[in-house]
Amino acid sequence: MTGWLAAGALAVLIAATGSAYLTGRSHGAAAEAARQLADRQRVERRLQDSADEIATRAAELEADRRRIDQLAQEIENEARKDPAGTRAGIDAAGMQRLERRWGSAP
């Protein structure tokens, strides 16, 4: 009888251990899935922030390009209005336009 009792106790112990293992594995898998989801969401947020920053900088760059084109057009219009524009040399006004466009030499 003691043998059967020991065998029964061993069976209950094995069943309890197996149940605890499976429960722990299930909870561990769920925790790992949640951790991976949180990591993925964090990476996606960083990617979205980077995309937003790139879009903002691209818009700023385009605005700068438009301003540069506008300034260049204004300078070219001034040059076309210059009465001395057909002469071979550069007069003082022409030199000032060049300096405004390209900056003065150091």
C-alpha positions in Angstrom: 0.0 0.0 0.0 2.8 2.4 0.7 4.2 1.8 -2.7 0.9 2.8 -4.3 0.8 5.8 -2.1 4.3 6.9 -3.0 3.5 6.3 -6.7 0.4 8.4 -6.4 2.3 11.2 -4.6 4.9 11.1 -7.4 2.3 11.3 -10.1 0.6 14.3 -8.3 4.1 15.9 -8.0 4.9 15.3 -11.7 1.4 16.7 -12.7 1.8 19.8 -10.6 5.3 20.4 -11.9 4.2 19.9 -15.5 1.2 22.2 -14.9 3.5 24.9 -13.4 5.9 24.6 -16.2 3.2 24.9 -18.9 1.6 27.9 -17.1 5.0 29.6 -16.7 5.8 29.0 -20.4 2.5 30.4 -21.4 2.9 33.5 -19.3 6.5 33.9 -20.5 5.5 33.6 -24.1 2.8 36.3 -23.5 5.3 38.5 -21.8 7.8 38.1 -24.6 5.1 38.9 -27.2 4.2 42.1 -25.3 7.8 43.1 -25.0 8.3 42.6 -28.7 5.2 44.6 -29.5 6.4 47.4 -27.3 9.8 47.4 -29.0 8.2 47.4 -32.4 6.0 50.3 -31.5 9.0 52.2 -30.1 10.9 51.7 -33.3 7.9 52.7 -35.4 7.5 55.9 -33.4 11.1 56.8 -33.9 10.8 56.1 -37.6 7.7 58.3 -37.8 9.5 61.1 -35.9 12.4 60.8 -38.3 10.1 60.9 -41.3 8.4 64.0 -39.9 11.7 65.7 -39.4 12.9 64.9 -42.9 9.6 66.3 -44.3 10.0 69.5 -42.3 13.6 69.9 -43.4 12.6 69.2 -47.1 10.0 71.9 -46.9 12.5 74.4 -45.4 15.0 73.5 -48.1 12.4 74.1 -50.8 11.4 77.4 -49.3 15.1 78.4 -49.2 15.5 77.4 -52.8 12.5 79.5 -53.8 13.9 82.5 -51.9 17.3 82.1 -53.6 15.6 81.8 -57.0 13.6 84.9 -56.3 16.7 86.9 -55.2 18.6 85.8 -58.3 15.7 86.8 -60.5 15.6 90.3 -58.8 19.3 90.8 -59.4 19.0 89.7 -63.0 16.1 92.1 -63.5 18.2 94.9 -62.0 21.1 94.0 -64.4 18.7 94.1 -67.4 17.6 97.6 -66.4 21.2 98.9 -66.1 21.8 101.4 -68.9 25.5 100.5 -68.8 24.7 96.8 -69.2 25.9 96.7 -72.8 29.3 98.1 -72.1 32.2 95.6 -72.0 33.3 96.5 -68.4 31.6 96.4 -65.1 30.6 99.6 -63.5 30.2 100.3 -59.8 26.5 99.3 -59.8 27.3 96.1 -61.6 30.0 95.3 -59.0 27.5 96.0 -56.2 25.0 93.6 -57.8 27.7 90.9 -58.0 28.7 91.4 -54.4 25.1 91.1 -53.3 24.7 87.9 -55.2 27.9 86.2 -54.4 29.1 88.1 -51.4 32.1 90.4 -51.1 35.6 88.8 -51.3 37.5 88.5 -48.0 
